[in-house]
């Protein structure tokens, strides 16, 4: 044969050689999907493109090339190997193996295109295009090969009852040899042998000939292992499939026959929830169900040897499902009726359950579609109103219906979270918060009756996907992120945190059973995710609603995993090294529950002990000066005896070094000047919307809004608690109780004069003095504060340049710490290495 076989007439001109232009032809004959078989023997879609055949110099032979229709990239480049066995299945499929465990398939849009490429493959291999398989890889010895090739074909015994044993032995002996399997398959196809065998099956059953039925079982099982589409099409036809299943009921290894036919005809009822008018579609659904049943229930579990010999059966089911979804999707009347009945109040519960289960199975089938077709599938469902329908269903009392609806919702979220977000934001304009789709999902999560909270875990994962900024559409103005997070924190966050707030009104959790602890741990996990990814939205929520104080009540839980979740939440906040958070923590003395838990843990060396020490070690290593000073001044006496780690002594040393630098006015003045340049070195740049929040919202806030004082706290808590009563069955808190709880956080005698922080329970305090903080990033070059921050009574003349805690009534305020956590070691090095002349020049300015 020549090195470069000539192309058949017309193919070269149609395919355009191997170029991109040719692969994007308008002709749909060559349009194909490329599939590969994965380790689980399932077909993975690799994309859609156009196939061509041409000589590839690098591969030294005629090759199949598939270029993607989207961008012209090469999806497949496969040399047509003279020894590779290619199979043509169902008129539009070509399947072959590139290597021992690497199977490929081309699924053609049109039969004509499949026939053209099949002719090219057969031409290269010197085969007649009328065959369905070009050849098999040969593993036998040379003698066996010679013997098999010397005989022109396999002659089957006459199909008679007396010769069933002989036929069974012939089938069994042919399976190990690829050439013999090929000849046996051809003989079975050509002679209509399978239908004759099924006629004998009826005779054996009538005569109760068990021996003959056992032989038939072995014969039919062997035919399955021949792995031939042409044989499957005969066996799975309407007239033959039930008899094939009947033959497989008589397994010789079982003492009694199985009742598969009885199950399929009497127990398993085909329910048309919406009448299907297309007889071809109806027949395809019946066939797919029965073949799936044969694969899962009738055939014995295949051995390692047999697994690869059933690949065509897997493919048959897979492509049937693809066809069913496509045919249903194109039937607009069917889908319209489906959604109309789903949302109709007159539909009875049993009927609605059937409709929802059908829709769930329909979505499950869609997972077999290639990405482009799946896009069209979910777009069709969206246009039909699947999300409003789910909202109606989720509001019903039937738990089974709600569970199926949740599964459908999970398909939608995993496929296109942006579509779900767009819907819920639109419906918020017409509906109350209580009936919003996301709030219904949160409510189902909170009310999950499963002791292990299996459903709640699934729903929490879906919520996490919906609020994850990473999968939000990244447009120039970040609209989706800004709009959706604004919507979520306004309409949904109070519903999510309701169980947490309901359970933390005292010094310890009011309910501490295992199921409640699991639910609160799930909520904390999502809140921790929000702290990491939502920047100013979650910061505003935590500080305004005093969420961290409530979360830390859970440190007193008897369930260690819940206490650790609460600790992890605080650790994530501290890890941000954000002074707004730090001032909030110090103002409310939110290290107290952590220190209490540490002391209550005693000398036990466990995860709680390690996690708390790691938090303090982080503060020490990162030199977060404000928190270091706060911890040492308020909790040193409780922690000074802990000497099995050097963490707390190291914190004390940091604090003392900090005090020494404060006492040196020259160093302090220099540090104040250098601080104005620190934002130029800051690795973390605020996002546009976060900076805008700092600049705009703070002027609108009243004094004390960042941490709500006792006089305003009760009102806020009542607002938050309102949705709780709808599904937590808790009484509203009395005002006096809430005030008493809030006042417990201000312990007397804790303020050290050197700490420059004064509190008064009757005084509103502006924790963050946000108008001053906001100007810091915008003025990196402005001069430093003329006052000495080291002196307790100093007040800045230019408060716009400093982060300060101001108080009404003449109380001393917290002026910016001289060793702010945003100064690093680089600052100190710069101070000490500046020339004296430079220092003087800076000080004089």
Helices and strands as residue ranges (DSSP letters): H 11-15, H 20-23, E 31-37, E 43-56, E 61-68, E 74-79, E 86-89, E 93-99, E 102-108, H 111-125, H 142-150, G 161-163, H 164-175, H 178-190, H 193-207, H 210-225, H 229-235, H 241-247, H 260-262, I 263-267, H 279-293, I 294-298, H 304-307, G 308-310, H 311-330, H 332-343, H 349-366, H 371-384, H 386-394, H 399-415, H 417-427, G 433-435, H 437-446, H 454-466, G 469-471, H 479-491, H 493-502, H 514-533, H 536-545, H 547-553, G 554-556, H 560-575, H 579-587, H 592-601, H 607-621, H 625-639, H 647-663, H 665-675, H 678-681, H 688-700, H 710-721, G 722-726, H 735-743, G 753-755, E 765-766, H 770-773, G 799-801, E 806-807, H 825-833, H 836-844
